[in-house]
Amino acid sequence: MAPLLAGSEVKEYAAHLIPEGGFNAMPKLAGDGWMVVGDAAHLVNAVHREGSNLAMTSGRLAGETVVKLKRLREPCTEANLAGYRSLLEDSFVLKDMKKYRKVPGLLHGNRQLLDLYPRLLSQAAQTWFRVDGVDKRTKEREIMRSVRLARGWRGLLGDAFKVARAWR
């Protein structure tokens, strides 16, 4: 690796929060003499809470791009580094990012998906698994009643429709 990195310099490194803007928030991935990989490129899949595999794959593909250019004795210009984006598009990385590109906006615009529904699910599990002498049919009714009161059937169906549309 040392010969490949000879003459390079670190431009920036800092600890930071993991970006969850997804595909629609991705910056330009390459320019003259530089490429962006991992979470710096917003390669984080908020749906599956994954990012390490995307970071490692994007780093590997960026490295392969540079190695290929070095072997061909080509400069690392923006035009030559465009192959990095092509490799990302051919891999699972950008395919998955594109698939879930609408989800970050859905999550930011529908608070109940990250607040109300997890609470309702927790309450349902507590009700269902509690050993209290109450029959399961009564527990089912109690769970459904709490869901209906918290969000209503119309809200629940609307949210399900929004999630299905964003998930495509």
C-alpha positions as a printed NumPy array, in Angstrom:
array([[  0.   ,   0.   ,   0.   ],
       [  2.824,   2.42 ,   0.766],
       [  3.778,   2.951,  -2.905],
       [  0.136,   3.63 ,  -3.787],
       [ -0.186,   6.199,  -1.012],
       [  3.176,   7.872,  -1.588],
       [  2.791,  11.619,  -1.933],
       [ -0.799,  11.646,  -0.695],
       [ -2.016,  13.562,   2.33 ],
       [ -5.005,  13.367,   4.644],
       [ -7.247,  16.35 ,   3.952],
       [ -9.729,  15.831,   6.757],
       [-10.635,  13.325,   9.421],
       [-13.027,  13.827,  12.284],
       [-15.48 ,  11.809,  14.324],
       [-19.037,  12.614,  13.348],
       [-22.608,  11.419,  13.37 ],
       [-23.567,   8.898,  10.73 ],
       [-25.518,  10.548,   7.902],
       [-28.89 ,   9.037,   7.075],
       [-29.853,  11.12 ,   4.058],
       [-29.37 ,   8.166,   1.76 ],
       [-29.097,   8.189,  -2.003],
       [-30.745,  11.587,  -2.464],
       [-28.187,  13.231,  -0.163],
       [-25.082,  11.684,  -1.738],
       [-22.401,  14.181,  -2.706],
       [-20.323,  14.079,  -5.86 ],
       [-18.237,  10.908,  -5.498],
       [-15.057,  11.879,  -7.355],
       [-13.114,  14.848,  -8.652],
       [ -9.573,  15.63 ,  -9.749],
       [ -7.398,  13.605,  -7.367],
       [-10.089,  12.569,  -4.876],
       [-12.907,  10.122,  -4.187],
       [-15.44 ,   9.929,  -1.363],
       [-16.258,   6.579,   0.246],
       [-18.302,   5.16 ,   3.119],
       [-20.468,   7.368,   5.265],
       [-18.663,  10.47 ,   3.955],
       [-20.435,   9.604,   0.687],
       [-23.714,   9.01 ,   2.61 ],
       [-23.428,   5.3  ,   1.876],
       [-25.581,   4.306,   4.839],
       [-28.688,   2.17 ,   4.501],
       [-31.034,   3.449,   7.212],
       [-33.573,   0.71 ,   6.543],
       [-31.229,  -2.133,   7.413],
       [-29.057,  -0.077,   9.779],
       [-25.978,  -0.988,   7.773],
       [-23.002,   1.009,   6.694],
       [-19.787,  -0.874,   7.449],
       [-20.26 ,  -3.238,   4.514],
       [-21.072,  -0.3  ,   2.225],
       [-18.009,   1.581,   3.477],
       [-15.691,  -1.381,   3.004],
       [-17.034,  -2.149,  -0.464],
       [-16.853,   1.481,  -1.594],
       [-13.308,   1.724,  -0.228],
       [-12.31 ,  -1.441,  -2.069],
       [-13.854,  -0.179,  -5.319],
       [-12.141,   3.196,  -4.927],
       [ -8.845,   1.378,  -4.368],
       [ -9.388,  -0.817,  -7.427],
       [-10.087,   2.302,  -9.473],
       [ -6.806,   3.912,  -8.404],
       [ -4.811,   0.705,  -8.913],
       [ -6.193,   0.366, -12.443],
       [ -5.301,   3.981, -13.264],
       [ -1.795,   3.567, -11.803],
       [ -1.229,   0.419, -13.891],
       [ -2.351,   2.263, -17.021],
       [ -0.246,   5.265, -15.974],
       [ -3.343,   7.444, -16.229],
       [ -3.777,  10.518, -14.02 ],
       [ -6.469,  10.53 , -11.317],
       [ -8.627,  13.102, -13.057],
       [-12.352,  13.423, -12.482],
       [-13.025,  11.826, -15.881],
       [-10.737,   8.863, -15.118],
       [-12.151,   8.421, -11.614],
       [-15.696,   8.194, -13.03 ],
       [-15.055,   4.46 , -13.227],
       [-15.455,   4.387,  -9.444],
       [-19.104,   5.452,  -9.727],
       [-19.659,   2.849, -12.446],
       [-18.248,   0.147, -10.18 ],
       [-20.523,   1.305,  -7.36 ],
       [-23.542,   1.21 ,  -9.667],
       [-22.698,  -2.329, -10.77 ],
       [-22.343,  -3.468,  -7.151],
       [-25.001,  -3.966,  -4.49 ],
       [-24.001,  -0.635,  -2.946],
       [-25.819,   1.818,  -5.224],
       [-28.484,  -0.735,  -6.125],
       [-29.506,  -0.885,  -2.456],
       [-29.099,   2.86 ,  -1.987],
       [-31.406,   3.524,  -4.949],
       [-33.96 ,   0.957,  -3.769],
       [-34.392,   2.729,  -0.424],
       [-33.839,   6.321,  -1.629],
       [-37.316,   7.463,  -0.464],
       [-37.132,   5.96 ,   3.024],
       [-35.113,   8.705,   4.804],
       [-37.675,  11.321,   3.746],
       [-40.496,   9.023,   4.824],
       [-38.949,   8.532,   8.267],
       [-38.255,  12.237,   8.758],
       [-41.758,  13.232,   7.672],
       [-43.693,  10.598,   9.628],
       [-42.6  ,  10.673,  13.244],
       [-45.027,   7.934,  14.279],
       [-42.909,   5.377,  12.418],
       [-40.008,   5.949,  14.819],
       [-41.974,   6.832,  17.933],
       [-45.56 ,   5.596,  18.137],
       [-45.24 ,   2.242,  16.377],
       [-42.217,   1.02 ,  18.388],
       [-44.062,   1.965,  21.603],
       [-47.216,   0.163,  20.432],
       [-45.18 ,  -2.906,  19.516],
       [-43.513,  -2.905,  22.934],
       [-46.882,  -2.553,  24.675],
       [-48.333,  -5.361,  22.538],
       [-45.434,  -7.68 ,  23.433],
       [-45.809,  -6.867,  27.121],
       [-49.558,  -7.536,  26.965],
       [-49.198, -10.715,  24.912],
       [-46.435, -12.36 ,  26.957],
       [-47.571, -11.277,  30.428],
       [-48.614, -14.227,  32.563],
       [-51.689, -12.781,  34.215],
       [-54.493, -15.283,  33.709],
       [-56.063, -13.306,  30.841],
       [-56.92 , -15.335,  27.716],
       [-55.25 , -14.594,  24.369],
       [-58.472, -13.479,  22.643],
       [-58.941, -10.758,  25.269],
       [-55.295,  -9.757,  24.903],
       [-55.698,  -9.535,  21.1  ],
       [-58.685,  -7.225,  21.559],
       [-56.737,  -5.064,  24.006],
       [-53.784,  -4.788,  21.594],
       [-56.026,  -3.933,  18.62 ],
       [-57.953,  -1.395,  20.714],
       [-54.726,   0.367,  21.739],
       [-53.577,   0.517,  18.097],
       [-56.963,   1.841,  16.947],
       [-57.021,   4.499,  19.683],
       [-53.395,   5.56 ,  19.092],
       [-53.468,   5.882,  15.321],
       [-56.834,   4.804,  13.959],
       [-57.39 ,   2.393,  11.111],
       [-57.2  ,   5.128,   8.503],
       [-53.856,   6.389,   9.843],
       [-52.54 ,   2.85 ,  10.113],
       [-53.491,   2.012,   6.518],
       [-52.139,   5.346,   5.277],
       [-48.818,   4.719,   7.002],
       [-48.639,   1.179,   5.602],
       [-49.256,   2.571,   2.105],
       [-46.521,   5.223,   2.53 ],
       [-44.021,   2.618,   3.745],
       [-44.851,   0.286,   0.847],
       [-44.379,   3.104,  -1.691],
       [-41.054,   4.209,  -0.183],
       [-39.81 ,   0.631,   0.081],
       [-40.118,  -0.023,  -3.669]])
